[in-house]
């Protein structure tokens, strides 16, 4: 991807946020406890490898689903994260994921 293409996509991304097409959620320092619990649940109870930053994404999506009482969707180019969200029961009915192949 060229710098010009990236700049164009970056502007569109910011525009989508501004008009409400996309939501950006903050990860609060208090959420780190929940992320650690999610890492333990997925790693120990589900025997799945979830990285720290992936846990932050997944935890935030789950939190948003619970707060809004609406399912959330994670779009990611991380195949492993997408599969974990699809298969781990803690996300069932709350968070779906879609793998986007990096082109």
C-alpha positions in Angstrom: 0.0 0.0 0.0 1.4 3.4 -0.9 1.6 6.3 1.5 -1.1 8.1 -0.5 -3.5 5.1 -0.3 -2.8 4.8 3.5 -3.5 8.5 4.0 -6.8 8.2 2.0 -7.9 5.2 4.1 -6.9 6.9 7.3 -9.0 10.0 6.4 -12.0 7.7 5.6 -11.5 5.9 8.9 -11.6 9.2 10.9 -14.6 10.3 8.9 -16.4 7.1 9.7 -15.8 7.7 13.4 -17.0 11.3 13.1 -20.3 10.4 11.5 -20.9 7.5 13.9 -20.4 4.7 11.4 -17.6 3.3 13.7 -17.3 3.4 17.4 -13.9 3.6 19.2 -13.9 2.4 22.8 -11.4 3.3 25.5 -9.7 0.7 27.5 -9.7 2.0 31.1 -7.0 1.0 33.5 -9.7 -0.7 35.6 -10.4 -3.0 32.6 -6.9 -4.5 32.9 -8.2 -6.8 35.7 -10.9 -8.1 33.4 -8.4 -8.6 30.6 -6.2 -10.7 32.9 -9.2 -12.7 33.9 -10.1 -13.3 30.3 -6.5 -14.3 29.6 -6.7 -16.9 32.4 -10.2 -18.1 31.3 -9.2 -18.5 27.7 -5.7 -19.8 28.4 -6.6 -22.2 31.3 -10.2 -23.1 31.0 -10.4 -23.2 27.2 -6.7 -24.2 26.6 -6.3 -21.4 24.0 -3.4 -19.0 23.4 -4.6 -15.4 23.6 -2.1 -12.6 23.5 -2.3 -9.6 25.8 -3.3 -7.1 23.1 -5.8 -9.5 21.6 -7.3 -10.0 25.1 -7.8 -6.2 25.3 -9.6 -6.2 21.9 -11.8 -9.1 22.8 -12.5 -7.9 26.4 -13.5 -4.4 25.1 -15.8 -5.9 22.5 -17.5 -8.1 25.1 -17.8 -5.2 27.6 -19.4 -3.0 24.8 -21.9 -5.8 24.1 -22.8 -6.1 27.7 -23.1 -2.4 28.2 -25.2 -1.8 25.1 -27.2 -5.0 25.3 -26.4 -5.5 21.6 -24.0 -7.9 20.0 -20.7 -6.5 18.8 -18.5 -7.5 15.9 -14.7 -7.6 15.7 -13.1 -7.2 12.3 -9.5 -8.5 12.4 -6.7 -9.7 10.2 -5.6 -11.9 13.0 -7.0 -15.4 12.1 -6.2 -16.8 15.6 -8.1 -14.0 17.4 -11.1 -14.3 15.1 -11.2 -18.1 15.7 -11.0 -17.7 19.5 -13.8 -15.2 19.5 -15.9 -17.5 17.4 -15.2 -20.6 19.5 -14.9 -19.5 23.1 -18.1 -19.7 25.1 -17.4 -16.4 27.0 -18.2 -14.5 23.7 -21.2 -16.6 22.6 -24.2 -14.4 21.8 -22.2 -11.3 22.6 -19.3 -10.9 20.2 -18.8 -12.2 16.7 -15.7 -11.9 14.6 -14.8 -11.7 11.0 -11.4 -12.5 9.6 -10.2 -10.0 7.0 -7.4 -11.3 4.9 -4.6 -8.7 4.6 -4.2 -8.0 0.9 
